Amino acid sequence: MGGLRFAGYAAVFDAPDRGGDVVRRGAFDATARPVPLLWQHQGSPIGVIEALGEDARGLRVIGRIDEPRLAAAVRAGAVDGLSFGYRVRGCREGARRELTALELVEVSLVAEPMQRLARVHAVVEDFPTPSASQASETETV
């Protein structure tokens, strides 16, 4: 089987996460640089973020998973959590910390998201992923 495309939300606005933080609309920099797609916030990229941006609900992500075992787990519904790594650039302290300005560092597929609503919500059929030998041949052509 090949890779897998997915869509989901790495953050949902105004919904407290397990640590009590709340991401507010407008927190993500619209001019942000591309970020990697990781597994559990670690290691090498497992695919590519194809589209990323805020909408009315939250931080919407469309990505491609190239790692076959993880693609199979997402396809089967065994993994559906999303999360993001960030640096705080602005917040308001109160009963909950309100995150108002964030530098996005990465987006991750995770087994258990910090924010319960941050999930993959759509998966697209397989598409072929090039093998290492095919990728080398393409580079030399």
Z-matrix of the N, CA and C atoms (Angstrom, degrees):
N
C 1 1.454
C 2 1.510 1 109.74
N 3 1.320 2 115.23 1 154.64
C 4 1.453 3 120.26 2 -177.73
C 5 1.502 4 111.77 3 -97.21
N 6 1.319 5 115.11 4 -155.60
C 7 1.449 6 121.69 5 -179.38
C 8 1.512 7 111.88 6 -76.30
N 9 1.307 8 115.01 7 -173.70
C 10 1.456 9 121.36 8 -174.39
C 11 1.526 10 108.56 9 -146.31
N 12 1.318 11 116.95 10 137.08
C 13 1.461 12 121.71 11 172.24
C 14 1.524 13 108.36 12 -101.61
N 15 1.332 14 115.09 13 147.44
C 16 1.465 15 119.78 14 179.85
C 17 1.522 16 109.48 15 -144.32
N 18 1.324 17 114.58 16 161.97
C 19 1.462 18 122.10 17 172.01
C 20 1.514 19 107.50 18 -134.15
N 21 1.301 20 116.13 19 148.58
C 22 1.454 21 120.35 20 179.07
C 23 1.510 22 110.99 21 -178.58
N 24 1.318 23 115.50 22 -168.41
C 25 1.456 24 122.29 23 179.38
C 26 1.521 25 109.72 24 -121.57
N 27 1.349 26 115.98 25 123.15
C 28 1.462 27 121.58 26 175.54
C 29 1.526 28 110.19 27 -81.34
N 30 1.333 29 117.20 28 -20.77
C 31 1.467 30 122.91 29 176.43
C 32 1.525 31 108.05 30 -149.97
N 33 1.309 32 115.90 31 144.36
C 34 1.462 33 122.26 32 174.83
C 35 1.527 34 106.42 33 -118.94
N 36 1.322 35 116.27 34 126.23
C 37 1.460 36 120.87 35 -176.53
C 38 1.522 37 112.36 36 -64.49
N 39 1.323 38 114.11 37 145.55
C 40 1.462 39 124.07 38 171.41
C 41 1.525 40 114.13 39 65.50
N 42 1.327 41 118.35 40 13.39
C 43 1.465 42 122.69 41 178.28
C 44 1.524 43 108.34 42 -109.93
N 45 1.332 44 118.90 43 117.81
C 46 1.462 45 120.64 44 -178.77
C 47 1.531 46 111.51 45 -61.82
N 48 1.335 47 116.27 46 140.54
C 49 1.458 48 119.51 47 174.42
C 50 1.527 49 109.07 48 -89.72
N 51 1.295 50 117.13 49 -179.77
C 52 1.469 51 121.83 50 -176.42
C 53 1.525 52 112.82 51 -62.21
N 54 1.331 53 117.57 52 -22.83
C 55 1.462 54 121.93 53 178.40
C 56 1.522 55 113.03 54 -92.34
N 57 1.334 56 117.13 55 -2.46
C 58 1.456 57 121.28 56 178.90
C 59 1.515 58 114.80 57 94.33
N 60 1.336 59 118.58 58 -3.58
C 61 1.466 60 120.91 59 177.77
C 62 1.524 61 110.54 60 -75.48
N 63 1.343 62 115.46 61 149.89
C 64 1.456 63 122.59 62 177.67
C 65 1.522 64 107.80 63 -129.57
N 66 1.329 65 116.62 64 124.79
C 67 1.468 66 121.20 65 176.28
C 68 1.522 67 107.76 66 -87.54
N 69 1.330 68 114.96 67 131.02
C 70 1.458 69 120.52 68 179.52
C 71 1.523 70 111.36 69 -101.37
N 72 1.318 71 115.15 70 148.73
C 73 1.472 72 122.00 71 176.89
C 74 1.523 73 109.18 72 -52.03
N 75 1.325 74 116.84 73 136.27
C 76 1.452 75 121.77 74 -179.85
C 77 1.525 76 113.94 75 89.44
N 78 1.331 77 117.88 76 -0.29
C 79 1.470 78 120.81 77 -177.26
C 80 1.526 79 113.11 78 -69.66
N 81 1.320 80 117.19 79 -27.38
C 82 1.460 81 120.60 80 -176.27
C 83 1.518 82 110.31 81 -91.93
N 84 1.322 83 115.74 82 131.98
C 85 1.462 84 122.28 83 -179.53
C 86 1.521 85 109.60 84 -68.30
N 87 1.334 86 116.64 85 121.22
C 88 1.467 87 121.73 86 -178.62
C 89 1.527 88 112.22 87 -67.12
N 90 1.317 89 117.34 88 -19.06
C 91 1.463 90 120.22 89 -179.30
C 92 1.529 91 112.04 90 -100.95
N 93 1.307 92 116.35 91 17.53
C 94 1.468 93 120.80 92 -175.80
C 95 1.524 94 111.67 93 -60.30
N 96 1.305 95 114.76 94 150.85
C 97 1.463 96 121.75 95 177.42
C 98 1.521 97 109.89 96 -74.12
N 99 1.337 98 117.92 97 164.91
C 100 1.467 99 119.64 98 176.00
C 101 1.529 100 110.61 99 -60.60
N 102 1.319 101 115.37 100 147.05
C 103 1.469 102 120.43 101 179.06
C 104 1.525 103 109.45 102 -123.92
N 105 1.336 104 116.80 103 153.42
C 106 1.468 105 119.37 104 -179.77
C 107 1.529 106 112.26 105 -78.10
N 108 1.321 107 115.03 106 158.53
C 109 1.456 108 123.29 107 171.11
C 110 1.522 109 106.60 108 -102.00
N 111 1.335 110 116.76 109 117.57
C 112 1.463 111 122.57 110 -176.51
C 113 1.525 112 111.02 111 -117.12
N 114 1.316 113 115.93 112 169.11
C 115 1.457 114 123.61 113 171.66
C 116 1.516 115 107.25 114 -106.17
N 117 1.327 116 117.47 115 119.51
C 118 1.461 117 124.44 116 176.66
C 119 1.539 118 112.09 117 56.93
N 120 1.321 119 118.24 118 34.38
C 121 1.466 120 123.83 119 176.88
C 122 1.528 121 113.87 120 65.21
N 123 1.332 122 118.01 121 20.75
C 124 1.467 123 120.25 122 -175.05
C 125 1.517 124 112.25 123 -137.12
N 126 1.327 125 114.79 124 163.86
C 127 1.453 126 122.38 125 168.53
C 128 1.514 127 114.81 126 73.40
N 129 1.323 128 113.55 127 -161.13
C 130 1.455 129 122.05 128 -179.22
C 131 1.523 130 110.37 129 -81.27
N 132 1.325 131 117.31 130 157.44
C 133 1.470 132 119.70 131 177.36
C 134 1.527 133 111.68 132 -57.61
N 135 1.325 134 115.00 133 143.50
C 136 1.472 135 122.26 134 179.82
C 137 1.523 136 111.23 135 -104.90
N 138 1.308 137 116.07 136 1.60
C 139 1.456 138 121.85 137 -178.49
C 140 1.503 139 109.11 138 174.25
N 141 1.335 140 115.21 139 -151.19
C 142 1.459 141 121.07 140 -173.97
C 143 1.529 142 109.49 141 -137.78
N 144 1.328 143 115.73 142 139.97
C 145 1.462 144 120.86 143 169.72
C 146 1.525 145 106.20 144 -84.04
N 147 1.327 146 117.22 145 117.62
C 148 1.465 147 121.58 146 -178.55
C 149 1.521 148 112.18 147 -89.44
N 150 1.326 149 117.27 148 -33.43
C 151 1.467 150 122.12 149 178.55
C 152 1.520 151 108.05 150 -151.07
N 153 1.326 152 114.57 151 143.65
C 154 1.453 153 120.15 152 -175.65
C 155 1.521 154 108.05 153 -154.68
N 156 1.318 155 116.99 154 130.41
C 157 1.457 156 119.07 155 177.02
C 158 1.513 157 111.97 156 178.04
N 159 1.310 158 114.38 157 163.70
C 160 1.459 159 120.36 158 177.41
C 161 1.521 160 110.11 159 -77.45
N 162 1.323 161 115.78 160 142.30
C 163 1.456 162 122.11 161 166.14
C 164 1.522 163 106.58 162 -130.60
N 165 1.293 164 119.02 163 -167.13
C 166 1.464 165 121.34 164 -175.82
C 167 1.528 166 112.58 165 -63.40
N 168 1.331 167 117.84 166 -26.18
C 169 1.464 168 121.38 167 -176.20
C 170 1.520 169 113.07 168 -90.81
N 171 1.355 170 116.75 169 -40.51
C 172 1.462 171 118.36 170 -175.02
C 173 1.513 172 111.92 171 173.43
N 174 1.333 173 115.57 172 -152.12
C 175 1.459 174 121.98 173 178.95
C 176 1.521 175 108.24 174 -90.97
N 177 1.328 176 115.67 175 100.52
C 178 1.461 177 122.81 176 -176.75
C 179 1.523 178 109.44 177 -84.56
N 180 1.322 179 114.97 178 136.81
C 181 1.462 180 122.42 179 -177.24
C 182 1.521 181 109.36 180 -126.64
N 183 1.318 182 116.39 181 135.04
C 184 1.460 183 121.98 182 166.90
C 185 1.516 184 104.91 183 -122.33
N 186 1.323 185 116.34 184 126.12
C 187 1.456 186 119.41 185 -175.97
C 188 1.509 187 112.80 186 -142.79
N 189 1.309 188 113.81 187 172.38
C 190 1.462 189 122.21 188 178.12
C 191 1.516 190 107.55 189 -126.47
N 192 1.328 191 115.85 190 129.32
C 193 1.462 192 121.76 191 177.38
C 194 1.520 193 107.28 192 -101.39
N 195 1.325 194 116.74 193 121.25
C 196 1.459 195 121.71 194 -179.28
C 197 1.530 196 112.71 195 -98.63
N 198 1.332 197 117.68 196 -18.36
C 199 1.458 198 121.81 197 -177.69
C 200 1.531 199 108.13 198 -77.39
N 201 1.342 200 118.83 199 114.85
C 202 1.472 201 121.63 200 -170.52
C 203 1.525 202 115.73 201 -58.23
N 204 1.327 203 118.48 202 -43.20
C 205 1.481 204 118.89 203 -177.95
C 206 1.515 205 111.66 204 -67.58
N 207 1.316 206 116.80 205 -39.26
C 208 1.462 207 119.66 206 178.51
C 209 1.527 208 111.15 207 -70.43
N 210 1.333 209 116.47 208 -38.93
C 211 1.468 210 120.18 209 175.81
C 212 1.530 211 109.93 210 -58.71
N 213 1.326 212 117.12 211 -42.50
C 214 1.465 213 120.96 212 179.15
C 215 1.528 214 111.03 213 -64.37
N 216 1.336 215 117.47 214 -39.45
C 217 1.468 216 120.99 215 179.49
C 218 1.527 217 111.10 216 -65.96
N 219 1.325 218 117.14 217 -40.34
C 220 1.472 219 120.46 218 177.77
C 221 1.523 220 109.79 219 -68.16
N 222 1.331 221 116.94 220 -42.95
C 223 1.469 222 122.13 221 178.69
C 224 1.529 223 110.41 222 -57.36
N 225 1.331 224 116.60 223 -40.75
C 226 1.469 225 121.75 224 -177.93
C 227 1.527 226 112.89 225 -79.85
N 228 1.342 227 117.21 226 -8.11
C 229 1.461 228 120.20 227 -178.50
C 230 1.516 229 113.53 228 84.02
N 231 1.325 230 117.74 229 6.09
C 232 1.463 231 121.48 230 -179.60
C 233 1.530 232 111.37 231 -74.02
N 234 1.326 233 117.44 232 -26.84
C 235 1.466 234 123.10 233 175.84
C 236 1.517 235 107.03 234 -128.00
N 237 1.340 236 116.43 235 123.96
C 238 1.468 237 118.99 236 177.69
C 239 1.518 238 112.90 237 -143.70
N 240 1.327 239 117.37 238 9.91
C 241 1.458 240 120.72 239 -179.59
C 242 1.519 241 112.58 240 -85.48
N 243 1.323 242 115.88 241 145.32
C 244 1.460 243 122.60 242 173.98
C 245 1.524 244 108.59 243 -126.11
N 246 1.306 245 115.18 244 152.95
C 247 1.454 246 121.46 245 179.70
C 248 1.517 247 107.88 246 -154.39
N 249 1.311 248 117.15 247 174.70
C 250 1.454 249 120.26 248 178.05
C 251 1.519 250 110.01 249 -145.92
N 252 1.318 251 114.79 250 146.80
C 253 1.456 252 121.60 251 173.62
C 254 1.515 253 108.10 252 -97.62
N 255 1.339 254 117.50 253 143.59
C 256 1.452 255 120.45 254 -173.56
C 257 1.522 256 112.09 255 -155.82
N 258 1.319 257 114.19 256 165.97
C 259 1.461 258 122.84 257 168.79
C 260 1.525 259 106.71 258 -119.33
N 261 1.316 260 116.55 259 134.27
C 262 1.464 261 120.99 260 -179.72
C 263 1.522 262 109.19 261 -77.22
N 264 1.324 263 116.19 262 126.71
C 265 1.465 264 123.22 263 175.88
C 266 1.528 265 110.95 264 -110.19
N 267 1.330 266 115.94 265 -18.67
C 268 1.458 267 120.32 266 177.71
C 269 1.521 268 110.39 267 -162.77
N 270 1.339 269 115.78 268 137.90
C 271 1.469 270 119.42 269 177.36
C 272 1.527 271 109.26 270 -156.67
N 273 1.329 272 114.54 271 163.17
C 274 1.460 273 122.26 272 173.86
C 275 1.522 274 106.45 273 -120.02
N 276 1.310 275 115.09 274 129.35
C 277 1.470 276 120.28 275 177.77
C 278 1.519 277 109.21 276 -90.11
N 279 1.304 278 115.87 277 143.51
C 280 1.452 279 122.07 278 178.17
C 281 1.515 280 107.42 279 -174.86
N 282 1.325 281 116.56 280 -148.07
C 283 1.462 282 119.84 281 176.32
C 284 1.529 283 109.71 282 -57.10
N 285 1.313 284 115.94 283 -35.51
C 286 1.473 285 123.49 284 173.94
C 287 1.521 286 107.42 285 -128.31
N 288 1.317 287 116.78 286 148.63
C 289 1.467 288 119.52 287 173.53
C 290 1.523 289 107.64 288 -78.80
N 291 1.327 290 116.33 289 121.79
C 292 1.461 291 122.41 290 178.77
C 293 1.517 292 108.42 291 -97.44
N 294 1.325 293 116.70 292 116.60
C 295 1.455 294 122.60 293 -179.21
C 296 1.521 295 108.11 294 -86.67
N 297 1.333 296 116.40 295 113.47
C 298 1.459 297 121.67 296 -174.03
C 299 1.523 298 113.69 297 -109.06
N 300 1.330 299 118.03 298 -19.12
C 301 1.466 300 121.96 299 177.99
C 302 1.529 301 108.19 300 -148.58
N 303 1.321 302 116.00 301 120.35
C 304 1.459 303 121.27 302 -175.94
C 305 1.522 304 111.31 303 -130.09
N 306 1.319 305 115.23 304 143.38
C 307 1.463 306 120.91 305 169.05
C 308 1.524 307 106.17 306 -98.05
N 309 1.310 308 117.19 307 114.05
C 310 1.455 309 122.49 308 -179.43
C 311 1.521 310 109.12 309 -76.07
N 312 1.341 311 116.58 310 128.94
C 313 1.464 312 122.14 311 -177.25
C 314 1.523 313 111.00 312 -106.79
N 315 1.329 314 116.96 313 -38.92
C 316 1.466 315 121.40 314 179.97
C 317 1.516 316 109.57 315 -163.92
N 318 1.334 317 115.40 316 163.18
C 319 1.456 318 123.09 317 171.18
C 320 1.516 319 106.11 318 -119.96
N 321 1.337 320 116.84 319 139.19
C 322 1.458 321 121.00 320 -178.22
C 323 1.517 322 112.23 321 -129.01
N 324 1.319 323 114.62 322 143.82
C 325 1.461 324 120.65 323 162.08
C 326 1.517 325 105.30 324 -81.49
N 327 1.322 326 116.77 325 136.15
C 328 1.467 327 121.02 326 -176.55
C 329 1.519 328 110.20 327 -138.53
N 330 1.320 329 114.57 328 155.63
C 331 1.462 330 120.06 329 177.13
C 332 1.526 331 110.88 330 -72.05
N 333 1.337 332 117.11 331 -38.18
C 334 1.463 333 121.65 332 -178.08
C 335 1.531 334 108.91 333 -138.45
N 336 1.329 335 118.40 334 104.47
C 337 1.463 336 119.67 335 -176.87
C 338 1.528 337 112.75 336 -72.34
N 339 1.327 338 115.24 337 148.84
C 340 1.469 339 121.35 338 176.44
C 341 1.533 340 109.63 339 -63.85
N 342 1.312 341 115.96 340 -38.16
C 343 1.460 342 121.24 341 177.51
C 344 1.532 343 107.38 342 -102.57
N 345 1.305 344 116.77 343 115.07
C 346 1.474 345 121.91 344 -172.03
C 347 1.536 346 114.02 345 -56.39
N 348 1.337 347 117.95 346 -27.48
C 349 1.464 348 121.32 347 -177.72
C 350 1.529 349 113.04 348 -87.91
N 351 1.328 350 117.76 349 -4.80
C 352 1.470 351 122.09 350 -177.93
C 353 1.528 352 108.09 351 -81.99
N 354 1.312 353 115.68 352 97.57
C 355 1.465 354 121.32 353 -171.46
C 356 1.522 355 112.27 354 -141.65
N 357 1.334 356 114.51 355 157.30
C 358 1.458 357 122.15 356 166.88
C 359 1.521 358 105.49 357 -72.40
N 360 1.317 359 118.28 358 131.69
C 361 1.465 360 119.44 359 179.23
C 362 1.519 361 113.29 360 -119.90
N 363 1.334 362 117.94 361 -8.30
C 364 1.463 363 120.24 362 177.88
C 365 1.525 364 109.08 363 -149.00
N 366 1.314 365 115.05 364 141.35
C 367 1.461 366 122.42 365 179.15
C 368 1.521 367 107.34 366 -129.65
N 369 1.328 368 116.09 367 136.98
C 370 1.461 369 121.87 368 -179.66
C 371 1.522 370 108.55 369 -108.16
N 372 1.331 371 115.90 370 150.43
C 373 1.464 372 122.83 371 -178.47
C 374 1.515 373 113.64 372 -45.93
N 375 1.317 374 113.56 373 163.54
C 376 1.460 375 121.12 374 176.41
C 377 1.519 376 110.85 375 -59.21
N 378 1.298 377 115.35 376 151.65
C 379 1.450 378 121.81 377 168.04
C 380 1.515 379 105.44 378 -137.18
N 381 1.315 380 118.21 379 150.42
C 382 1.454 381 119.14 380 -176.92
C 383 1.521 382 111.75 381 -66.89
N 384 1.319 383 116.16 382 137.59
C 385 1.459 384 120.95 383 172.47
C 386 1.512 385 107.60 384 -108.96
N 387 1.316 386 117.78 385 137.29
C 388 1.458 387 119.11 386 -177.39
C 389 1.520 388 111.35 387 -67.40
N 390 1.324 389 115.66 388 141.41
C 391 1.462 390 119.58 389 173.84
C 392 1.518 391 107.24 390 -75.01
N 393 1.323 392 116.76 391 167.72
C 394 1.463 393 120.89 392 -179.72
C 395 1.525 394 110.54 393 -59.29
N 396 1.344 395 117.66 394 -39.71
C 397 1.466 396 119.87 395 -178.91
C 398 1.529 397 110.89 396 -68.48
N 399 1.350 398 117.37 397 -38.49
C 400 1.463 399 120.03 398 177.52
C 401 1.514 400 110.38 399 -65.17
N 402 1.330 401 117.64 400 -39.99
C 403 1.455 402 121.60 401 -179.96
C 404 1.535 403 109.63 402 -63.53
N 405 1.331 404 117.45 403 -41.11
C 406 1.475 405 120.81 404 178.51
C 407 1.520 406 111.06 405 -64.02
N 408 1.340 407 115.61 406 -41.98
C 409 1.459 408 119.21 407 -179.80
C 410 1.522 409 110.69 408 -63.99
N 411 1.322 410 116.52 409 -39.20
C 412 1.462 411 120.93 410 -179.79
C 413 1.528 412 109.81 411 -65.01
N 414 1.318 413 117.08 412 -39.54
C 415 1.451 414 120.42 413 -179.09
C 416 1.525 415 113.19 414 -66.64
N 417 1.338 416 116.88 415 -30.92
C 418 1.460 417 119.58 416 -177.70
C 419 1.515 418 113.13 417 -85.74
N 420 1.317 419 117.99 418 -14.41
C 421 1.465 420 121.10 419 -178.21
C 422 1.497 421 112.19 420 -75.38
